[in-house]
Amino acid sequence: MQSAKMKLEAYIRSYLELWEFYGVIQVISKGEVLFESAYGYANLEFGIKNNIHSCFSLASVSKQFTAFAIMLLHDQNKLNIDQPAQVYLPEDMMIDESIRVHHLLSHTSGLYNFYNFENDFFAGYNRNEYSQDDFFKRYINKQPTTPPGTTFDYNNSNYNLLAWIIENVSGERYEDFIRNNIFKPLKMMNSDVDDGCKPINNKSTPYTKDFNTIIKSPYHNEKFSIGAGAIVSNCEDLFRWYTCLRDRKLLSPEAYSRFFNENQNNYCNGLEHHYVYGAHSYAHGGDHLGVSTYMQNYFDEDLCIIILSNNEAIDQYRLGQAIADILHHVEVKAPTQHDEQIISEDMLTEFCGTYLKDKIEIELIQGKLYFTRFSGNLHIEIYPVGEGRFVRRHSDQVDPYRIEMNEHGKRTFFGYPKNG
């Protein structure tokens, strides 16, 4: 293990030499801390640096807590996950009766997925004052696009609905139910549900890059994330959570069996399952504005990997998988950045234009190419790494963006043809 520990330290050090990482990394095996360190700033305005006790938005790592809360209610015979979800929603929130609770848990509901460029949810609707009724009617109350139970489609709507089921069935606010039934019993006293309003102690501010400057990530109303995201926690509490799942606390054996049951696309209920290195891995990541998170658990081996970040510099999945490989004695290549291909400004100009108004634009500014988002308020520098392939300058991007010609001879980006 000592050799693996040294390789782990060397890999993380060389990886973070490439990227300006804000956040924390913790790796614990059989009760031994193999790696634990904090980087960058929790708050630039006050010059406060991250430490191992800093709290971070978890983004979609939160989903496992929502799923677990549903299983608690299932265990208490207050709901049945095999029954239609509409039975447990408020009367004014009726969805298709063929959608079962377990379809929501496993992202197989077939509900319309509004997390795309065409909809005005991001940087538009989600900046508004929160109305559960309007949010439901505008974005969620639609006929399924595929028959429930047939197709895996990762969709935050499923977990927004699960949060509302928790509230309706328990009679408590989502945050109170999570606190009283998960955080308090596990002594997770650094964890909370962020509603975007209340101060949360020791919480790191999410940052991103505009041009070459670090800025606060674009504003969004966190209430729209509740159920699918919005939980804030730190390494200490997440390790307590890990031990809950490892030792199968709080739920009955039958409920745990269902909680860890794999559905479609390796997805269980708020966790992904893979069998690698001859061991079972249960993991989930999170990506949101200025937030990159990842938690990977090997309960049989007693191994817990936690990566929490308040900027968008790293690929937490790549780093987390490399950590797991090293600890399982798999050779890992040294981390590298994409080599830049130098092309003329005239050629770069060919890629510039509006692909989707106010949402997907490419501009050439002072000889550099920028992917411009949020109605021109965020400029992400990209550089060429091959024919029609580009990556972000300040973030680890494994799969390059592709800007390609379609059958009509127009360049397309994210599938959208350039206007004009």
KOLZA-781767 format. One line per 5 residues: number of its first residue (from 1); their letters; for each residue x, y, z of C-alpha. Coordinates in Angstrom, 1 decimal. Example, Ala and Ser with C-alpha at 12.3 -4.5 7.8 and 13.67 -1.06 7.14 Angstrom:
1) AS) 12.3 -4.5 7.8  13.7 -1.1 7.1
END
This chain:
1) MQSAK) 0.0 0.0 0.0  2.9 2.4 0.7  4.0 2.1 -2.9  0.5 2.8 -4.2  0.3 5.8 -1.8
6) MKLEA) 3.5 7.3 -3.2  2.2 6.8 -6.8  -1.1 8.3 -5.8  0.6 11.4 -4.3  2.9 11.7 -7.4
11) YIRSY) 0.0 11.4 -9.8  -2.2 14.0 -8.1  0.7 16.4 -7.8  1.5 16.2 -11.5  -2.2 16.4 -12.5
16) LELWE) -2.8 19.5 -10.4  0.3 21.2 -11.9  -1.7 21.3 -15.1  -4.8 22.9 -13.7  -5.7 25.6 -11.3
21) FYGVI) -7.8 23.5 -8.9  -9.9 24.9 -6.1  -11.2 22.2 -3.8  -10.3 19.2 -1.7  -9.3 15.5 -2.3
26) QVISK) -9.6 12.8 0.3  -8.9 9.1 -0.1  -9.4 6.7 2.8  -8.8 3.0 2.7  -9.6 0.7 5.7
31) GEVLF) -9.6 3.6 8.0  -6.2 5.0 6.8  -6.1 8.4 5.2  -4.0 7.7 2.0  -4.4 11.2 0.7
36) ESAYG) -6.0 14.4 2.0  -5.3 17.9 0.8  -7.1 21.2 0.0  -6.3 23.7 -2.7  -7.2 27.2 -3.9
41) YANLE) -9.6 29.6 -2.5  -13.0 29.2 -0.7  -13.6 32.9 -1.0  -11.4 35.2 -3.1  -13.1 38.4 -1.8
46) FGIKN) -11.8 37.7 1.8  -8.7 35.7 0.8  -10.0 32.6 2.5  -8.4 29.4 1.3  -10.0 26.0 1.2
51) NIHSC) -9.2 23.6 3.9  -10.1 19.9 4.4  -13.2 21.0 6.5  -14.5 23.4 3.8  -18.1 22.7 2.6
56) FSLAS) -19.0 22.5 -1.0  -22.1 22.3 -3.2  -22.4 18.6 -4.1  -24.5 19.1 -7.3  -25.7 15.7 -8.5
61) VSKQF) -23.9 13.8 -5.8  -26.9 15.0 -3.8  -29.2 12.6 -5.7  -28.2 9.6 -3.6  -29.5 11.4 -0.4
66) TAFAI) -32.9 12.0 -2.1  -33.0 8.4 -3.2  -32.1 7.2 0.3  -34.9 9.4 1.8  -37.4 7.7 -0.6
71) MLLHD) -36.2 4.3 0.6  -36.6 5.4 4.2  -40.3 6.2 3.5  -40.6 2.9 1.6  -39.2 1.1 4.7
76) QNKLN) -41.7 2.9 6.9  -44.6 1.8 4.6  -45.4 5.4 3.9  -45.0 4.8 0.2  -44.3 2.0 -2.2
81) IDQPA) -41.7 2.6 -4.9  -43.5 0.2 -7.2  -46.7 2.3 -7.1  -47.5 5.2 -9.5  -45.7 8.4 -8.4
86) QVYLP) -48.8 10.5 -8.8  -50.3 8.7 -5.8  -47.7 10.4 -3.6  -47.6 13.9 -5.2  -49.9 16.8 -4.3
91) EDMMI) -53.2 16.7 -6.0  -52.3 19.6 -8.3  -49.2 17.8 -9.5  -50.6 14.8 -11.5  -48.1 13.2 -13.8
96) DESIR) -48.7 10.2 -16.2  -50.1 7.4 -14.0  -47.8 4.8 -15.7  -44.7 6.5 -14.1  -43.8 4.6 -11.0
101) VHHLL) -41.7 6.0 -8.2  -38.8 3.6 -9.1  -38.9 5.0 -12.6  -38.0 8.4 -11.2  -35.3 6.9 -9.0
106) SHTSG) -33.7 5.1 -12.0  -34.1 7.9 -14.6  -36.4 5.7 -16.7  -39.6 7.8 -16.3  -39.4 9.0 -19.9
111) LYNFY) -40.3 12.5 -18.8  -39.4 15.4 -21.1  -35.9 16.6 -20.4  -35.6 20.4 -20.3  -31.9 20.4 -19.6
116) NFEND) -30.9 21.4 -23.2  -29.8 24.5 -25.1  -33.2 25.2 -26.7  -35.1 25.7 -23.4  -34.7 28.9 -21.5
121) FFAGY) -34.2 27.2 -18.2  -30.5 27.8 -17.8  -29.4 31.5 -17.4  -33.1 32.4 -17.9  -35.9 30.8 -16.0
126) NRNEY) -33.6 29.5 -13.2  -32.6 33.0 -12.3  -36.2 33.9 -11.4  -38.0 33.8 -8.1  -39.0 30.2 -7.4
131) SQDDF) -42.6 29.0 -7.8  -43.0 25.3 -7.5  -46.4 25.4 -9.2  -45.1 27.4 -12.2  -41.9 25.3 -12.4
136) FKRYI) -44.0 22.1 -12.5  -46.5 23.4 -15.1  -43.9 25.0 -17.4  -41.1 22.3 -17.4  -42.2 19.0 -15.9
141) NKQPT) -45.9 18.5 -16.5  -45.6 17.0 -20.0  -46.4 13.6 -21.5  -43.5 11.1 -21.3  -41.4 11.2 -24.5
146) TPPGT) -40.7 7.5 -24.2  -42.8 4.8 -22.4  -41.8 4.6 -18.7  -39.3 1.9 -17.8  -38.0 1.5 -21.4
151) TFDYN) -35.2 4.1 -21.7  -32.5 5.5 -19.4  -32.4 9.3 -19.7  -30.6 11.2 -17.0  -33.1 13.9 -16.1
156) NSNYN) -33.1 16.2 -13.0  -36.9 16.4 -13.2  -37.1 13.0 -11.8  -35.4 14.1 -8.6  -37.2 17.4 -8.3
161) LLAWI) -40.4 15.3 -8.2  -38.9 12.9 -5.7  -38.2 15.9 -3.4  -41.8 16.9 -3.7  -43.0 13.4 -2.9
166) IENVS) -40.8 13.4 0.2  -42.5 16.6 1.3  -46.0 15.5 0.5  -45.7 12.1 2.2  -43.7 13.1 5.3
171) GERYE) -45.4 16.5 5.9  -41.9 18.0 6.3  -39.9 20.3 4.1  -37.3 18.4 2.1  -34.5 20.0 4.0
176) DFIRN) -36.0 19.1 7.3  -36.7 15.5 6.4  -33.1 15.1 5.2  -31.7 16.7 8.3  -33.9 14.8 10.8
181) NIFKP) -33.6 11.4 9.2  -30.1 11.3 7.6  -27.9 14.2 8.8  -28.7 14.1 12.5  -28.6 10.3 13.0
186) LKMMN) -25.3 10.1 11.2  -23.9 13.2 13.0  -23.4 15.0 9.6  -23.5 18.4 11.3  -21.6 20.2 8.5
191) SDVDD) -24.2 19.2 5.9  -27.3 21.2 4.8  -29.7 21.8 1.9  -28.9 25.1 0.2  -32.0 27.1 -0.7
196) GCKPI) -29.9 30.0 -2.0  -30.9 32.3 0.8  -29.7 31.1 4.2  -26.0 31.5 5.1  -24.2 28.2 5.3
201) NNKST) -21.1 28.0 7.5  -17.8 27.4 5.8  -19.3 27.1 2.3  -16.9 27.6 -0.6  -18.0 30.0 -3.4
206) PYTKD) -18.2 28.6 -6.9  -15.9 30.3 -9.5  -15.3 30.0 -13.2  -13.1 31.8 -15.8  -14.3 34.7 -18.0
211) FNTII) -11.6 35.3 -20.6  -8.5 34.8 -18.4  -10.1 36.2 -15.2  -11.6 34.3 -12.3  -15.2 35.3 -11.6
216) KSPYH) -18.1 34.1 -9.6  -20.1 31.6 -11.5  -23.3 32.9 -13.1  -26.2 33.2 -10.7  -28.9 30.7 -10.5
221) NEKFS) -31.7 30.2 -7.9  -30.7 27.0 -6.0  -34.3 26.2 -5.1  -34.7 24.8 -8.7  -32.0 22.2 -7.8
226) IGAGA) -33.6 20.8 -4.7  -33.9 17.0 -4.9  -31.5 16.8 -7.8  -28.8 18.9 -6.2  -28.5 21.6 -3.6
231) IVSNC) -26.9 19.6 -0.8  -23.8 21.1 0.8  -21.3 18.9 2.7  -17.6 18.3 3.4  -15.2 15.4 3.4
236) EDLFR) -15.8 14.6 7.1  -19.5 14.2 6.7  -19.3 12.4 3.4  -17.1 9.8 5.0  -19.8 9.4 7.7
241) WYTCL) -22.3 8.9 4.8  -19.9 6.4 3.2  -19.9 4.3 6.5  -23.7 4.4 6.6  -23.8 2.8 3.2
246) RDRKL) -20.9 0.5 3.9  -22.4 -0.8 7.2  -25.9 -0.6 6.0  -27.3 1.7 8.7  -30.7 3.3 8.8
251) LSPEA) -32.4 1.1 6.2  -33.6 -2.5 6.4  -31.7 -5.2 4.4  -34.6 -5.4 2.0  -34.5 -1.7 1.3
256) YSRFF) -30.7 -1.7 0.9  -31.0 -4.5 -1.6  -33.4 -2.4 -3.6  -31.4 0.8 -3.1  -28.3 -0.8 -4.6
261) NENQN) -30.2 -2.8 -7.3  -28.9 -1.9 -10.8  -31.5 -0.8 -13.3  -30.6 0.4 -16.8  -27.3 1.9 -17.9
266) NYCNG) -25.5 0.8 -14.7  -27.8 3.2 -12.7  -29.2 2.1 -9.3  -31.0 4.8 -7.3  -28.8 7.9 -7.1
271) LEHHY) -25.7 5.8 -7.6  -24.0 4.2 -10.6  -22.8 0.6 -10.2  -19.8 -0.9 -12.0  -17.9 -4.2 -11.4
276) VYGAH) -14.2 -3.4 -11.9  -10.9 -4.8 -10.6  -13.0 -7.7 -9.3  -14.8 -5.4 -7.0  -18.1 -3.5 -6.8
281) SYAHG) -17.9 0.3 -7.3  -20.8 2.7 -6.4  -20.2 6.2 -7.6  -21.8 9.5 -8.6  -20.5 12.8 -9.9
286) GDHLG) -21.8 16.3 -10.1  -21.4 19.2 -12.5  -23.0 22.5 -12.1  -22.0 26.2 -12.5  -18.6 26.4 -10.9
291) VSTYM) -19.0 23.0 -9.2  -17.3 19.7 -9.9  -17.8 16.8 -7.5  -17.2 13.0 -7.4  -17.5 10.3 -4.9
296) QNYFD) -16.5 6.7 -5.6  -17.1 3.9 -3.0  -15.8 0.3 -2.8  -17.7 -1.0 0.2  -16.3 -4.6 0.1
301) EDLCI) -12.7 -3.2 0.0  -13.5 -0.3 2.4  -12.2 2.4 0.0  -13.7 5.9 -0.3  -12.6 8.5 -2.8
306) IILSN) -14.0 12.1 -2.5  -13.3 15.0 -4.8  -15.0 18.3 -4.2  -14.3 21.5 -6.2  -15.6 25.0 -6.4
311) NEAID) -14.2 25.8 -9.8  -14.3 24.1 -13.2  -10.7 23.3 -13.8  -10.5 19.6 -13.4  -12.2 16.5 -14.9
316) QYRLG) -13.2 14.9 -11.6  -14.1 11.7 -13.3  -10.8 11.3 -15.0  -8.9 12.1 -11.8  -11.1 9.9 -9.6
321) QAIAD) -10.7 7.0 -12.0  -7.0 7.4 -12.1  -6.9 7.3 -8.3  -9.0 4.1 -8.3  -6.7 2.6 -10.9
326) ILHHV) -3.5 3.4 -9.0  -4.9 1.9 -5.8  -5.8 -1.3 -7.7  -2.3 -1.5 -9.2  -3.3 -0.6 -12.7
331) EVKAP) -0.7 1.4 -14.7  -1.8 5.0 -15.3  -0.4 7.3 -17.9  1.1 10.6 -16.7  -1.5 13.3 -17.0
336) TQHDE) -1.1 15.6 -20.1  -2.9 18.5 -21.8  -4.0 18.4 -25.4  -1.4 19.7 -27.8  -2.4 22.9 -29.5
341) QIISE) -2.6 23.0 -33.2  -1.5 26.4 -34.6  -3.8 27.7 -37.4  -4.2 31.1 -38.9  -6.7 33.7 -37.7
346) DMLTE) -8.4 33.5 -41.1  -9.0 29.8 -40.5  -10.2 30.4 -36.9  -12.6 33.0 -38.3  -14.3 30.3 -40.3
351) FCGTY) -15.6 28.8 -37.0  -17.0 32.0 -35.7  -20.6 32.9 -35.6  -23.9 32.3 -33.9  -25.0 28.7 -33.6
356) LKDKI) -27.9 29.3 -31.2  -28.7 32.9 -30.4  -27.6 34.1 -26.9  -26.6 30.5 -26.0  -24.0 29.1 -28.4
361) EIELI) -21.7 31.6 -30.1  -18.0 31.5 -31.1  -16.0 34.7 -31.3  -12.4 35.6 -32.3  -11.1 38.3 -29.9
366) QGKLY) -7.5 39.5 -30.0  -6.4 36.4 -31.9  -8.1 33.9 -29.5  -11.2 31.9 -30.0  -14.0 32.0 -27.4
371) FTRFS) -17.1 29.9 -26.8  -19.5 32.6 -25.6  -22.4 31.7 -23.4  -25.2 33.4 -21.3  -26.0 36.1 -23.8
376) GNLHI) -22.4 37.2 -24.1  -21.6 37.3 -20.4  -19.2 34.4 -20.2  -16.3 33.8 -22.5  -14.6 30.4 -22.5
381) EIYPV) -11.3 30.3 -24.4  -11.0 27.3 -26.6  -8.1 26.2 -28.8  -7.7 23.8 -31.8  -6.4 20.3 -31.2
386) GEGRF) -7.2 18.8 -34.5  -9.4 19.4 -37.6  -12.6 20.8 -36.3  -11.8 19.9 -32.7  -11.3 22.3 -29.8
391) VRRHS) -10.9 22.1 -26.0  -11.1 24.6 -23.2  -8.0 26.4 -22.3  -8.4 26.5 -18.5  -10.2 23.1 -17.9
396) DQVDP) -9.3 19.5 -18.3  -11.5 18.4 -21.2  -11.0 14.7 -22.2  -13.4 14.8 -25.2  -12.9 17.8 -27.5
401) YRIEM) -15.7 19.9 -28.9  -16.4 19.1 -32.5  -17.3 21.8 -35.1  -18.1 19.9 -38.2  -19.8 20.4 -41.6
406) NEHGK) -23.3 19.0 -42.0  -24.8 17.6 -45.2  -25.8 21.1 -46.2  -22.2 22.4 -46.0  -22.8 24.4 -42.8
411) RTFFG) -20.6 24.2 -39.7  -22.4 22.7 -36.7  -21.6 23.0 -33.0  -23.5 20.8 -30.6  -25.6 19.8 -33.6
416) YPKNG) -26.7 23.4 -34.3  -25.8 24.9 -37.7  -24.1 28.3 -37.8  -26.5 31.1 -38.8  -25.7 32.9 -42.0
END
